[in-house]
Amino acid sequence: MNYFFLNWKMYLDRDQSIVLANHVASKDTLPDNTVIFCNDLALSEVKDIIGPERVGTQNVAWVPAGAYTGATSAHMYKQAGATHALVGHSERRHIFNETNIAIRKKMEACVDTALTPVLCIGEKKEQRDDGKWKEVLSEQLILALEDLDMKGQIFYVAYEPVWAIGTGVSCTSDMLQEVVDYIKQVLGTINQNAIILYGGSVSSTNIKDFDNIAGVDGVLIGSAGAKVESLDSMLEVLQ
């Protein structure tokens, strides 16, 4: 497993984040490319515990500064020590109504500040059932990335089908292989190249399956990565 990304969402408060970060840092089996996307209030402490290049933010504002109450810019996160940022997570898209246009602006802000973006894409269950998943994914990818000058920096595309997030239902190997092949095809048409991750009900029982999918370079883990027991179980499987 090349990339082991943990999205702690709003599961943990500041103190709980510090406790779990210390536990993560103590693990000898932790993959080299581990990044924790923690609560903003714990970002500085988690960075000091887990080390440089290993902390990200779960969201960014696309403007650098100004009269934007409640927002924090990519520039500010970079200044605080974050190196990665989730962009367009399904919960941002569907709960906070973020549009593809807003997500494009956030991608541009990350590139401008050298904050490594993790672009999250994925279809809803009804879109999958109606056979429209390719249309949804291609639109999300093209609007976020077409003609975007990445300035030579790497970035990630995390495929997180909405119907799999927090449901306990994950992609089958065959389904995921088809999706990954399609993502690479779309990226090729817009002259972009990304490291591809999978997220959506990742657990110790299936994480090895994703590790064996051609083109999948790592995982983006939600709730299972915010609990000691399930986190340890996944790391044990990956040994």
C-alpha positions in Angstrom: 0.0 0.0 0.0 1.8 3.1 -1.2 -0.6 5.7 0.1 -2.5 5.5 3.4 -4.7 8.5 3.9 -7.0 9.0 6.9 -9.9 11.4 6.9 -11.0 11.9 10.5 -13.9 14.2 9.4 -15.6 15.6 12.5 -15.4 12.3 14.5 -12.7 13.5 16.9 -12.3 16.6 19.0 -8.9 18.3 19.5 -7.9 16.2 22.5 -9.1 12.9 20.9 -7.2 13.8 17.7 -4.0 14.3 19.7 -4.4 11.0 21.5 -5.0 9.1 18.2 -2.2 10.9 16.4 0.2 9.8 19.2 -1.0 6.2 18.7 -0.5 6.4 14.9 3.0 7.8 15.3 3.9 4.9 17.5 3.1 2.3 14.9 6.2 0.7 13.3 4.0 -0.6 10.4 2.8 2.8 9.3 3.2 3.2 5.6 5.7 5.9 4.6 3.1 7.9 2.6 0.6 8.4 5.4 -1.4 11.6 5.6 -4.0 12.5 8.3 -6.8 14.9 7.5 -7.7 16.1 10.9 -10.0 18.7 12.5 -8.6 22.3 12.0 -8.3 22.8 15.8 -5.9 19.9 16.1 -3.9 20.5 12.9 -0.9 22.1 14.5 -0.5 19.5 17.3 -1.1 16.6 14.9 1.6 17.9 12.6 4.1 18.1 15.4 3.2 14.5 16.5 3.0 12.8 13.1 5.8 14.7 11.4 6.1 16.9 8.3 4.4 16.1 5.0 1.8 14.0 6.8 -1.0 16.4 7.7 -3.8 17.7 5.5 -7.0 19.8 5.7 -10.4 18.6 4.8 -11.5 21.7 2.9 -10.1 25.0 1.7 -11.5 28.4 0.6 -10.3 29.5 -2.8 -9.7 33.1 -2.0 -6.4 33.9 -0.2 -7.8 36.3 2.4 -10.6 38.8 2.9 -14.2 39.3 4.2 -15.2 35.6 4.2 -16.5 34.8 7.6 -15.9 31.2 8.7 -13.5 30.4 5.8 -9.9 29.4 5.8 -7.8 29.7 2.7 -5.4 27.3 1.1 -2.6 29.8 1.8 -3.5 29.9 5.5 -3.5 26.1 5.8 -0.1 25.9 4.0 1.2 28.5 6.5 -0.1 26.4 9.4 1.9 23.4 8.2 -0.7 21.4 6.1 0.8 19.8 3.0 -2.4 18.2 1.5 -6.0 19.2 1.1 -9.2 17.2 0.3 -11.1 18.9 -2.5 -14.7 18.1 -3.4 -15.4 15.4 -0.9 -18.9 14.0 -1.4 -20.0 15.4 2.0 -18.9 18.8 0.8 -20.7 18.3 -2.5 -24.0 16.9 -1.2 -24.3 18.4 2.3 -22.8 21.8 1.7 -23.9 22.0 -1.9 -20.4 22.6 -3.4 -20.6 22.9 -7.2 -18.1 21.7 -9.7 -17.2 25.3 -10.4 -16.4 25.9 -6.7 -14.3 22.7 -6.7 -12.4 23.9 -9.7 -11.5 27.2 -7.9 -10.3 25.2 -4.9 -8.1 23.1 -7.1 -6.6 26.3 -8.5 -6.0 27.7 -5.0 -4.2 24.5 -3.9 -2.0 24.7 -7.0 -1.2 28.4 -6.4 -0.1 27.7 -2.8 1.7 24.3 -3.5 -0.9 22.5 -1.3 -1.2 19.0 -2.7 -4.9 18.4 -3.7 -6.8 15.2 -3.3 -9.7 15.6 -5.7 -12.6 13.4 -4.6 -15.1 12.2 -7.1 -17.9 9.7 -7.0 -21.5 8.9 -8.1 -24.7 8.4 -6.1 -26.5 5.1 -5.9 -29.2 6.1 -8.3 -26.6 7.4 -10.8 -24.8 4.0 -10.6 -28.1 2.1 -11.0 -29.1 4.2 -14.0 -25.8 3.6 -15.7 -24.8 7.2 -15.5 -21.7 6.8 -13.5 -19.3 7.5 -16.4 -21.1 10.7 -17.2 -20.9 11.8 -13.6 -17.2 11.0 -13.1 -16.1 12.5 -16.4 -17.9 15.8 -15.6 -16.4 16.0 -12.2 -12.9 15.3 -13.5 -13.1 17.5 -16.6 -14.6 20.6 -14.9 -12.0 20.3 -12.1 -8.9 19.6 -14.2 -9.2 20.6 -17.8 -6.6 23.1 -18.8 -5.4 23.4 -15.2 -1.6 23.9 -15.1 -0.5 21.8 -12.2 2.9 23.5 -12.3 4.6 20.1 -12.1 3.2 19.1 -8.8 1.6 15.8 -8.1 -2.1 15.4 -7.2 -4.5 12.7 -6.3 -7.9 11.5 -7.5 -9.8 9.7 -4.8 -12.7 7.6 -6.1 -15.3 7.6 -3.4 -18.7 6.3 -4.6 -21.3 8.1 -2.5 -23.3 4.9 -2.0 -20.2 3.3 -0.3 -19.3 6.0 2.1 -20.2 5.0 5.7 -22.6 2.3 4.5 -20.5 -0.8 4.9 -20.9 -1.6 1.2 -17.8 -1.2 -0.9 -16.8 -1.7 -4.5 -16.2 -5.1 -5.8 -12.8 -5.7 -7.4 -14.2 -5.9 -10.9 -16.3 -2.8 -10.5 -13.4 -0.8 -9.1 -11.1 -2.0 -11.9 -13.5 -0.7 -14.5 -13.8 2.6 -12.7 -10.1 3.1 -12.4 -9.5 2.2 -16.0 -12.2 4.8 -17.0 -10.7 7.5 -14.7 -7.3 7.0 -16.4 -8.9 7.2 -19.8 -10.6 10.6 -18.9 -7.4 11.9 -17.4 -5.6 11.0 -20.6 -8.0 13.0 -22.7 -7.3 16.2 -20.7 -3.5 15.5 -20.5 -3.5 15.0 -16.7 -1.9 12.3 -14.7 -2.9 11.5 -11.1 -2.2 9.1 -8.3 -5.5 7.2 -7.8 -6.9 6.3 -4.4 -10.1 4.4 -3.3 -12.3 5.4 -0.5 -15.7 4.0 0.7 -16.2 1.6 3.6 -12.5 0.6 3.6 -11.9 -1.9 6.4 -9.5 -4.6 7.5 -11.6 -7.2 5.7 -11.3 -5.5 2.2 -8.2 -3.2 2.3 -6.0 -5.9 0.8 -8.4 -6.3 -2.1 -8.0 -2.7 -3.1 -4.3 -3.0 -2.8 -4.4 -5.6 -5.5 -6.3 -3.5 -8.1 -4.2 -2.3 -11.0 -4.0 1.4 -11.0 -5.1 1.9 -7.4 -2.2 3.4 -5.5 -3.7 3.7 -2.0 -6.8 4.3 0.1 -8.6 7.2 1.7 -10.2 5.9 4.9 -13.0 7.5 6.8 -14.5 6.2 10.0 -12.4 3.1 10.3 -9.3 5.3 10.4 -10.6 7.3 13.4 -10.8 4.3 15.8 -7.8 2.6 17.4 -9.1 -1.0 16.9 -10.0 -0.8 13.3 -7.0 1.3 12.4 -4.7 -1.3 14.0 -6.5 -4.1 12.2 -5.9 -2.5 8.9 -2.2 -1.9 9.6 -1.9 -5.5 10.7 -3.4 -6.8 7.4 -1.0 -4.6 5.4 2.1 -6.0 7.0 
